Each structure stands twice: as structure tokens, then as C-alpha cells.
Amino acid sequence: MARARLLLPLPFAAAAAASASSLHLAASRLRLPAVSVARRECLFGGRVVGGVVRAPARLAKRGLCAGAEAGGSAGTVVGQEEAMEWVKKDRRRLLHVVFRVGDLDKTIKFYTECLGMKLLRKRDIPEERYTNAFLGYGPEDSHFVVELTYNYGVESYDIGTAFGHFGIAVEDVAKTVELIKAKGGTVTREPGPVKGGKSVIAFIEDPDGYKFELIERGPTPEPLCQVMLRVGDLDRAINFYDKAFGMELLRKRDNPEYKYTIAMMGYGPEEKNAVLELTYNYGVKEYDKGNAYAQIAISTDDVYKTAEAIRVNGGKITREPGPLPGINTKITACTDPDGWKTVFVDNIDFLKELEE
């Protein structure tokens, strides 16, 4: 399935010297040529004037493609305003978060026994020397899940300083912590109120050193509820995720006593949806991303329009939109202004894969 191929496996011989820049998407090897402006003008049924796509007046306010083919023909967004209007209408949600682990069976055991996740599926790709496992709290067609990637022979990775943690909502933090301790898990922060707030939290580490924040919350349809990433310019990041990704700023909180600010971004209320927690630490502009955390996957109705909206808003496309050869799942990939990677996956193609 395409999702199992979205992450380039790390060759064993290069494991010791691996860097984040060498760990691109597998699909980037199959990069499609950029589509010309003339061929992409269909999005608004417009025309090219002096190298710039002009939308007809009847469609300029809609931001929708009048001439797009059913198979997902390429289109281009005219400008930032039209791009914003379209991404806000697009059907998007967080699908899964991808990261690398050194012992897949050990990690699966920890996530199922200590965190209460279910192993949804597992796929081995021997010809490319890696294995994927998908775990979560519900079916992939309706829940945010984790995609673990094990590269043959690679036992450890550098998490770096940029990745923060994953968030899991639980009804009783203290009880969950006791269970994790009984199973031999590592607790790095005992249950108690969050700094500068009232929410009861705790922090634990999985076998690979990834941190999980346990958040005390009532019953929720999305227990795997957060991915925290550090950024060097919070206002810039908020603007990008709003305009290029169509996310909503759900809340923002400054903590001057501890010298950091957070912003929650997502496609729906925190109580019911997985969200991004962007963190800015006063005065810190850059971080080391390491080579452990990979990317988040987000669904979209049209990867071509998505790519153009990202370009218009200053994002970098690292994989041109189009189908993966041999699979036909349409994807596009990009990085945000801080270098965080995201893969967008066609909604219909994603659901087809789950049926296979």
C-alpha cells in the first residue's frame, strides 16, 4: 500500500552516518516533472496572460476547479486569497504520524500493553529492507494513528531537539502512570498540574526515547490527540498552517514565567480531533531535527491544488503531486518554513487502500 512506501528506508550501511536530509520520502525518487502553467490553468478555467494565470470572474470567488478531470488532473491556484478559500473547503484531517524505531516488536508491545493501542496492521517490505506497523485507538478511516517504521539492522536514531512529544488523552493520568510503571515503562514527569495551568498531565518515554504527554480528559473519540513540534517563529508558523494547510488556530497561550508560547492548530476542536501543538521557546530560532521523527500525513480531496496552495503560501514542495507508480495513490509532500515534513494523501485513494 502507498502509505507503507511513503517513507524511504534507511540502508544499514549508512545507518551510523544517517542525517535528516538523507531520509526523504521513497516517492521523492520518483519525482514527477513540474506541470507547466498552461497545463495547470484548469483550476479556475482561466487563461495565461504574461505567464500568470487569470481566473474568470465567475470562478475567482469560488476557488474551485471547473475543468479538473475526475482522475485528478493538475491545476494551479491563482493567488493567496483563492488558495486560502479552497483549502478551508477541502476535506482534511490528520491521518497518521510517521517515525522510526529500533525494535519494532518491543515498541508494539509497549504501545499495546502500556498505552492501550491496537495493532491495526503490519507490513514487511523485504525488497526495500523495512517494515511498517500501524497502531492506534480505532480504525484508520476515522482515527489518527501512528505509523512505526523499522529499517532492517538500524537499532537507534537521533530524536534531536526539535521534536517534542505525542499527546494521549486518558481519563485517569495517575492510574495510567501506575500501569506503565508496572510494565517497566519510564516515567519522566509524575502526574500533576501543567506549568501555568490546571490540566493534570504526566510524561513518559517509550523504548526509543519518544516522549508521550498523558493528558487527563473525559471520554474522547480521538485519544491520540497531539503532536508537539518546536518552531523558530511562532507567528510565521501559525500563518503558514492557517493559509497553506487550512488549519484553524484553536488557542494560543503565552507562558512568560517559563519563557515559551504554544499554539494549537487543527481541523476541529481539541476534544474531538488530533491537533498540532506548535511550541516557541523564547529566543530559540533553530533546532536539531535528528533522523528519528519523519512526518505527518494529512488527507485532501486534491493533491494538485494542495501543492499549489502550499507554493503560493511559501511552502516547499519536496514531492510533486501525482500517483505513486504501481500503486496509483496520489500524494504530494512538502516542508513548512521550519523544515517539518508533511505528506498529503488523496481521500478517495486512501480509502481504497484500506479496502485492499
C-alpha positions as CSV (number, residue, x, y, z in Angstrom):
1,M,0.0,0.0,0.0
2,A,1.1,3.5,-0.7
3,R,1.4,4.5,3.0
4,A,4.0,1.8,3.5
5,R,6.0,3.3,0.8
6,L,5.9,7.0,1.8
7,L,9.0,6.7,4.0
8,L,12.4,5.9,2.5
9,P,14.0,3.0,4.4
10,L,17.5,3.8,5.8
11,P,20.1,1.4,4.4
12,F,22.1,-0.5,7.0
13,A,25.4,0.5,5.7
14,A,24.6,4.2,6.1
15,A,22.9,4.0,9.4
16,A,25.7,5.3,11.5
17,A,26.0,8.4,9.4
18,A,22.4,9.0,8.6
19,S,21.2,12.6,8.6
20,A,17.7,14.0,8.4
21,S,18.4,15.3,4.9
22,S,19.2,11.8,3.6
23,L,15.9,10.4,4.9
24,H,13.4,11.6,2.2
25,L,10.2,10.1,1.1
26,A,10.5,7.0,-1.1
27,A,8.3,8.8,-3.6
28,S,10.9,11.5,-4.0
29,R,13.0,9.1,-6.0
30,L,10.1,9.0,-8.4
31,R,9.6,12.7,-8.6
32,L,7.3,13.8,-11.4
33,P,8.2,16.7,-13.7
34,A,6.6,20.0,-12.8
35,V,3.4,20.6,-14.8
36,S,3.5,23.8,-16.9
37,V,1.4,26.8,-16.1
38,A,-0.5,26.4,-19.3
39,R,-1.5,22.8,-18.4
40,R,-2.4,23.7,-14.8
41,E,-4.6,26.7,-15.6
42,C,-7.7,24.5,-15.5
43,L,-8.3,25.0,-11.7
44,F,-10.3,28.2,-12.3
45,G,-10.9,27.6,-16.0
46,G,-8.6,30.5,-16.5
47,R,-6.1,31.7,-19.1
48,V,-2.4,32.5,-19.1
49,V,-1.6,36.2,-19.5
50,G,2.0,37.2,-19.4
51,G,2.9,33.9,-17.6
52,V,0.2,34.5,-14.9
53,V,-3.0,32.5,-14.6
54,R,-6.0,34.7,-14.7
55,A,-9.3,33.3,-13.3
56,P,-12.6,34.1,-14.9
57,A,-14.7,36.4,-12.7
58,R,-17.4,33.8,-12.2
59,L,-14.9,31.4,-10.5
60,A,-12.5,33.8,-8.8
61,K,-14.5,33.9,-5.6
62,R,-15.2,30.1,-5.5
63,G,-11.6,28.9,-5.6
64,L,-12.7,25.7,-7.2
65,C,-11.5,23.9,-10.3
66,A,-14.2,24.0,-13.0
67,G,-12.2,22.0,-15.5
68,A,-10.4,19.4,-13.4
69,E,-10.7,15.9,-14.6
70,A,-12.2,13.1,-12.5
71,G,-8.9,11.4,-12.4
72,G,-7.3,14.4,-10.6
73,S,-5.7,16.5,-13.4
74,A,-3.3,19.1,-12.3
75,G,-4.5,22.6,-11.6
76,T,-3.0,25.8,-10.3
77,V,-4.3,28.2,-7.6
78,V,-4.3,31.8,-8.9
79,G,-3.4,33.6,-5.7
80,Q,-3.2,33.6,-2.0
81,E,-6.8,34.6,-1.4
82,E,-8.2,32.0,-3.7
83,A,-5.8,29.4,-2.2
84,M,-7.0,30.1,1.3
85,E,-10.6,29.9,0.3
86,W,-10.0,26.5,-1.3
87,V,-8.0,24.9,1.5
88,K,-10.6,25.9,4.0
89,K,-13.2,24.0,2.0
90,D,-11.0,21.0,1.4
91,R,-11.9,17.8,3.4
92,R,-8.8,17.4,5.6
93,R,-7.9,15.5,8.7
94,L,-4.7,14.2,10.3
95,L,-4.2,10.6,9.1
96,H,-1.1,9.3,10.8
97,V,2.3,10.4,12.1
98,V,5.4,8.5,10.9
99,F,8.5,7.9,13.0
100,R,11.4,5.4,13.1
101,V,12.0,2.8,15.8
102,G,14.9,0.4,16.5
103,D,13.0,-2.7,17.7
104,L,9.6,-2.9,16.2
105,D,8.3,-5.8,18.3
106,K,9.4,-4.2,21.5
107,T,7.7,-0.9,20.6
108,I,4.5,-2.6,19.5
109,K,4.4,-4.5,22.9
110,F,4.9,-1.2,24.8
111,Y,2.2,0.7,22.8
112,T,-0.4,-2.1,23.1
113,E,0.3,-3.1,26.8
114,C,1.2,0.2,28.3
115,L,-0.7,2.8,26.1
116,G,-3.7,0.6,25.2
117,M,-3.3,1.0,21.4
118,K,-4.3,-1.8,19.0
119,L,-2.1,-3.1,16.3
120,L,-4.1,-2.3,13.2
121,R,-1.9,-3.8,10.6
122,K,1.7,-4.6,9.8
123,R,3.5,-4.9,6.5
124,D,7.0,-6.1,5.7
125,I,8.8,-4.9,2.6
126,P,11.9,-7.2,2.4
127,E,13.0,-6.0,-1.0
128,E,13.4,-2.5,0.5
129,R,14.5,-3.8,3.9
130,Y,11.9,-2.2,6.1
131,T,8.7,-3.0,8.0
132,N,5.7,-0.7,8.9
133,A,3.3,-1.1,11.7
134,F,0.2,1.0,12.2
135,L,-1.2,1.3,15.7
136,G,-4.0,3.4,17.2
137,Y,-7.2,3.6,19.2
138,G,-9.6,3.0,16.3
139,P,-9.8,2.3,12.5
140,E,-7.6,4.3,10.2
141,D,-10.5,5.6,8.2
142,S,-11.7,7.6,11.2
143,H,-8.8,7.9,13.7
144,F,-5.4,9.4,13.9
145,V,-2.8,6.6,14.2
146,V,1.0,6.1,14.5
147,E,3.0,4.5,11.7
148,L,6.1,2.9,13.0
149,T,9.0,2.3,10.6
150,Y,11.7,-0.3,11.3
151,N,14.7,-0.2,8.9
152,Y,16.5,-3.6,8.8
153,G,19.6,-3.5,11.1
154,V,19.1,0.0,12.4
155,E,18.8,-0.2,16.2
156,S,18.7,3.5,17.2
157,Y,18.1,7.0,15.9
158,D,18.7,10.6,17.0
159,I,15.5,12.2,18.1
160,G,17.1,15.7,18.2
161,T,15.8,18.7,20.0
162,A,13.1,19.9,17.6
163,F,10.5,17.1,18.1
164,G,8.6,17.5,21.3
165,H,6.1,14.8,22.2
166,F,2.9,12.9,21.3
167,G,-0.2,13.6,23.4
168,I,-2.6,10.9,24.6
169,A,-5.9,11.7,26.4
170,V,-6.7,9.4,29.3
171,E,-9.4,9.6,31.9
172,D,-7.1,8.9,34.9
173,V,-3.4,10.0,34.5
174,A,-2.3,8.6,37.9
175,K,-3.8,5.2,37.2
176,T,-2.2,5.1,33.7
177,V,1.2,6.0,35.1
178,E,1.0,3.2,37.7
179,L,0.2,0.7,34.9
180,I,3.1,2.0,32.9
181,K,5.5,1.7,35.8
182,A,4.2,-1.9,36.5
183,K,5.1,-2.8,32.9
184,G,8.6,-1.4,33.3
185,G,7.9,1.9,31.5
186,T,9.9,5.1,32.1
187,V,8.0,8.0,33.8
188,T,9.9,11.3,33.3
189,R,7.3,13.5,34.9
190,E,4.9,12.4,37.7
191,P,1.2,13.3,37.5
192,G,0.3,16.9,38.4
193,P,-0.9,20.2,37.1
194,V,0.7,21.6,33.9
195,K,3.0,24.5,34.5
196,G,1.0,27.7,34.3
197,G,-2.3,25.8,34.1
198,K,-4.7,23.4,35.8
199,S,-4.8,20.3,33.4
200,V,-3.4,17.2,35.0
201,I,-0.6,15.7,33.0
202,A,2.4,13.3,33.2
203,F,5.2,12.4,30.8
204,I,6.6,9.0,29.9
205,E,9.1,7.7,27.4
206,D,8.8,4.7,25.0
207,P,11.6,2.3,24.4
208,D,13.1,4.5,21.7
209,G,13.0,7.7,23.8
210,Y,10.0,9.3,22.2
211,K,8.1,11.3,24.8
212,F,4.3,11.0,25.4
213,E,2.3,13.5,27.4
214,L,-0.6,11.9,29.2
215,I,-3.4,14.4,29.5
216,E,-6.3,13.9,31.9
217,R,-9.5,14.4,29.9
218,G,-13.0,12.9,29.7
219,P,-14.0,10.3,27.1
220,T,-12.9,11.4,23.6
221,P,-13.2,9.9,20.1
222,E,-9.5,10.7,19.4
223,P,-7.3,9.6,22.3
224,L,-4.1,10.1,20.2
225,C,-4.7,13.8,20.3
226,Q,-1.5,15.8,19.9
227,V,1.9,16.1,18.1
228,M,4.1,18.7,19.6
229,L,6.8,20.3,17.3
230,R,9.1,23.2,18.1
231,V,9.3,26.2,15.8
232,G,11.6,29.2,15.5
233,D,9.0,31.8,14.6
234,L,5.5,31.1,16.0
235,D,3.6,33.8,14.1
236,R,5.2,32.6,10.9
237,A,4.3,29.0,11.6
238,I,0.7,29.9,12.6
239,N,0.3,31.9,9.4
240,F,1.6,29.1,7.2
241,Y,-0.5,26.3,8.8
242,D,-3.6,28.6,8.5
243,K,-3.2,29.7,5.0
244,A,-1.3,26.8,3.3
245,F,-2.8,23.9,5.3
246,G,-6.2,25.3,6.1
247,M,-5.8,24.7,9.8
248,E,-7.6,26.7,12.5
249,L,-5.8,28.4,15.4
250,L,-7.7,26.8,18.2
251,R,-5.9,28.5,21.0
252,K,-2.7,30.3,21.9
253,R,-1.1,30.5,25.3
254,D,1.9,32.5,26.4
255,N,3.9,31.4,29.5
256,P,6.4,34.3,30.2
257,E,7.3,32.7,33.5
258,Y,8.7,29.7,31.7
259,K,9.6,31.6,28.6
260,Y,7.6,29.7,26.0
261,T,4.4,30.1,23.9
262,I,2.2,27.4,22.4
263,A,-0.3,27.4,19.6
264,M,-2.8,24.6,19.0
265,M,-3.6,24.2,15.3
266,G,-6.0,21.7,13.8
267,Y,-9.1,20.8,11.8
268,G,-11.6,20.7,14.6
269,P,-11.9,21.1,18.4
270,E,-9.1,19.6,20.5
271,E,-11.6,17.5,22.5
272,K,-12.6,15.6,19.3
273,N,-9.7,15.8,16.9
274,A,-5.9,15.3,16.8
275,V,-4.1,18.7,16.6
276,L,-0.6,20.1,16.2
277,E,0.9,21.8,19.2
278,L,3.5,24.4,18.0
279,T,5.9,25.5,20.6
280,Y,8.1,28.6,20.6
281,N,10.8,28.9,23.2
282,Y,11.9,32.5,23.8
283,G,14.9,33.4,21.7
284,V,15.4,29.9,20.1
285,K,15.3,30.1,16.3
286,E,16.7,26.8,15.2
287,Y,16.7,23.2,16.4
288,D,18.3,19.9,15.6
289,K,15.7,17.6,13.9
290,G,17.7,14.4,14.2
291,N,16.7,11.5,12.0
292,A,14.0,9.7,14.0
293,Y,10.8,11.6,13.5
294,A,9.6,11.7,9.9
295,Q,6.3,13.4,9.1
296,I,2.6,13.7,9.4
297,A,0.2,12.6,6.7
298,I,-3.0,14.6,6.0
299,S,-5.9,13.8,3.7
300,T,-7.1,16.0,0.9
301,D,-9.6,16.0,-2.0
302,D,-7.0,17.1,-4.5
303,V,-3.2,16.8,-4.1
304,Y,-2.6,19.1,-7.1
305,K,-4.5,22.1,-5.7
306,T,-2.9,21.3,-2.3
307,A,0.6,21.6,-3.7
308,E,-0.2,24.9,-5.5
309,A,-1.8,26.4,-2.3
310,I,1.4,25.4,-0.4
311,R,3.6,27.1,-3.0
312,V,1.6,30.3,-3.0
313,N,2.0,30.5,0.8
314,G,5.7,29.9,0.8
315,G,6.0,26.2,1.4
316,K,8.5,24.0,-0.4
317,I,7.2,21.0,-2.4
318,T,9.5,18.1,-1.9
319,R,7.5,15.6,-4.0
320,E,5.5,16.9,-6.9
321,P,1.8,15.9,-6.8
322,G,0.8,12.7,-8.7
323,P,0.2,9.0,-8.4
324,L,2.8,6.6,-6.9
325,P,3.9,4.4,-9.8
326,G,2.5,0.9,-9.5
327,I,0.0,1.9,-6.8
328,N,-1.8,4.9,-8.2
329,T,-2.4,6.6,-4.9
330,K,-2.0,10.3,-5.4
331,I,0.2,12.2,-2.9
332,T,2.3,15.3,-2.6
333,A,4.9,16.2,0.0
334,C,6.2,19.5,1.4
335,T,8.1,21.2,4.2
336,D,7.0,24.1,6.3
337,P,9.1,27.2,7.0
338,D,10.8,25.3,9.9
339,G,11.6,22.3,7.7
340,W,8.9,20.0,9.2
341,K,7.7,17.4,6.6
342,T,4.1,16.7,5.7
343,V,2.6,14.3,3.1
344,F,-0.9,14.9,1.7
345,V,-2.8,11.8,0.5
346,D,-5.8,11.8,-1.8
347,N,-9.0,11.0,0.2
348,I,-10.5,8.5,-2.2
349,D,-7.3,6.7,-2.9
350,F,-6.6,6.4,0.9
351,L,-10.0,4.7,1.5
352,K,-9.4,2.4,-1.5
353,E,-6.2,1.2,0.1
354,L,-7.9,0.4,3.3
355,E,-10.3,-1.8,1.5
356,E,-7.5,-3.9,-0.1
